[in-house]
């Protein structure tokens, strides 16, 4: 019973991402709310459920697997601004090869952020999950962030496979030829992002750093 809230929160969070797509609910809501409206509603619900599952992990019985070290806190504080930058450079950018991007304006020869890495949002989730698992070495958090990391890693291969089947192998290879699943494995040298998204990333990162203690209940500072 001590684990009940964590298990329920985790199952609800996972179901909220799987059920809409598998059941056809997503398509119905997109046609009703529009893609932007659905994205906004789904984003808010996802953030609230993410807060719940993280809070539930903190209330689960503490079973230590490894001890936290000070260098782990330094590492996560160095990495998280890069994670936020990757997110802000990705959302709405020309990249039909992964979710969060758009088809309009995409040039396979100069793929933009997709030339840095094909699935930037999933890489952001993967890095976020791994560094948070590192600094939270108890069983509940290892399960939580380990599942997020697994979801991100498997999701990259699943999206590639789905688009290859949808477009056909030749079209997929043409569109993905200058990209890579590994960071900086594609044509990233031609990428010239503007200043607005990095500035937004810094502002959001600073806000999250400030809100981490009152919202999550733990200071992220070393």
N, C-alpha and C positions, 0 to 999 in steps of 0.2 A: 504493500500500500504506500510505502514511502516513495516509491518510484512512479506512482500512478500518474501524477500531474505531468511529469516529464514525458512519459510514454504517450499520453493522450495528446499533449501539445505537439510532440514530434510527428505523430500520425496525422493530426489535423493539418499541420504545415505541409507535409508531403502530399496529402490528399488534395489540398487546395491548388497544388501545381499540376497534379496528374489528372484529376477527375475532369476539369473543364475541357482539356484537349481531347481526352479519350471518349468522353460522352457526347461531344458535339455542343456542349453548353457554351464553349468559347465562341464558336461561330455564330450562335444565336445572339449572344451578348454583343459581339462586334457589330453585327448588322443592326442591332437596336441602339447601341451607344456610340457607334463609330469606333475606329481603331484607337484614336486618341483618348476617347472617353473610357473605353475598356481598359486601356493601359494605365490611365490615372486611377481608376477604381481598383484594379488589380494590384497596382503598386502600393496603394495605401493599405489594402488588406494584407498584402504580403509583409509590409513593414510591421504592422501590428502583430501578426502571427510570429514574425521573427523575434520581436521583442518578448513575446510570451514564451517562446520555446527557450530563448536564452535565459530569461528569468527563471523558468522552471528548472533548467539545468543547474542554476545556482542554488536552488532550493532542494535539489535531489541529495540523497545521502552522499557524503564526501568519501570517496575511495581513491586514495592517492596512488598514482602509477609512477610519476616522477615529480621531483621537487622543482619549483620555479627558481631560476637563477636570474641575477640582475642583468646579465647580457641578453637574456631573452626579452626583457622589457625594452632595452635599447634597440634591439633588432626590430621589434614590432613598430616602435615609434619612427624608425627610419624607413620601414617598408610601407606603412599605411599611406603616407602622402603619394607614393608612386602608385598604389592601388587606386586611390581616388583620382589621380591624373588619368590612369588608364580607363576608368569608367567614364569620366567626362569627355575624353577624346573619342569614345566609342558610341555613346548614345546618340542615335539619329544621324550618325555619319554614314557616307556612302559605303555600304558593305552588305550586299545581299547574301554573303556566304555564312552569316551567323545572325542570331537573333539580336535585336537592339539596333541593327543597322537598317539602311534603306537601299533600294535598288537604284533610285534616281541619282545620276551623277557618278556612278561607279565606272572606273576605267581599269580593265584587267591589267593593262601595262603599267599603270600608276595607281595601285590599289589603296593608297592612303594608309589609314590605321591598320587595314587588313594586311598590308605589307610588313608591318611591325610584328603582328601575330594575327592569324586568321580569326580566332575567336577571342577578342579582347575582353569581353565581359565575363566569359567563363574563366579566362586566365586570372582576372581580377578576383573572382570568387574563389578560385583555387588557392591563390596566394593568401587572400584574407583568411581562408579556412585553416591553412597550414600554420600560419604564424599565430593565430588565435589558439589552435590546438597546442602549439608549442608552449605558450605561456600559461595554459590551463591544463595541467597534467593529471587531472582527476578523471575518473571513469566516465561520468556523465558528459563532460565537455569533450573528451576524446571521442566518444560516440557521436556527439552532435557535430563537431567540426570535421571529424573523419568522414561522416556521411556527406556533408557539404562538399568536401574535397573530392570524394568519389563521384558524386553527381556531376561536378564540373569536368572531371577528367573523362568520364564516360560520355557526357553530353557532347563533347567535341567530336568524338568518333560517330555518335548517333546522328548529329546534324550533317556531317560530311556524307554519311551513307544515305540519308534521306534525300539530300539535294542531288546526289549523284543519280539516284533512282528517278527523281522527279524531272531533272533536266536531261538526263542521258550522260554517259561517261564523257563523250567528246566535249559537250558544252561545259560540263563541270570542270574538266581539266583546263579548258581555255580560260574560264573565269578565275580559277584558283591557281593558275600557273606561277603567278608572281607573289603568292602568299605561302605561308607555312604554319603548321600547328606549333612549331617551336619558335620562340621569340627571336626576331631578327634573322629568320631563315628565308624571308622573302625580299621583295624590292622595297625596303624601308628607306633607302637613301634619298628617294625622290619625295618623301613625305615632308610637307611643310605646314604644320598646323598653325593656325592663328594664335593670337594671345588671349582671346576671350575665354576659351575653354580651360587653359591652365590657370587663369585667374579665378574662374569659378571653382575649379578643383581645390585651390588653396583656401578659398572662403568656406567651402563645404567641409573640408578637412578640419579647419580651425573650429568650426561650429560643432562638429562631431566630437572633437577632442574636449571641448568645453562641456558638452552635454553628457559625456560618457559617465561621469560620476553620478550626477543626479538621476539619470535615466536607467543606467545599468547597475549602478551601486558600487562600482569599482573604479578607482582612478587608473588611467592608462599610463601615467607618467612613471618613469623609473624611480 
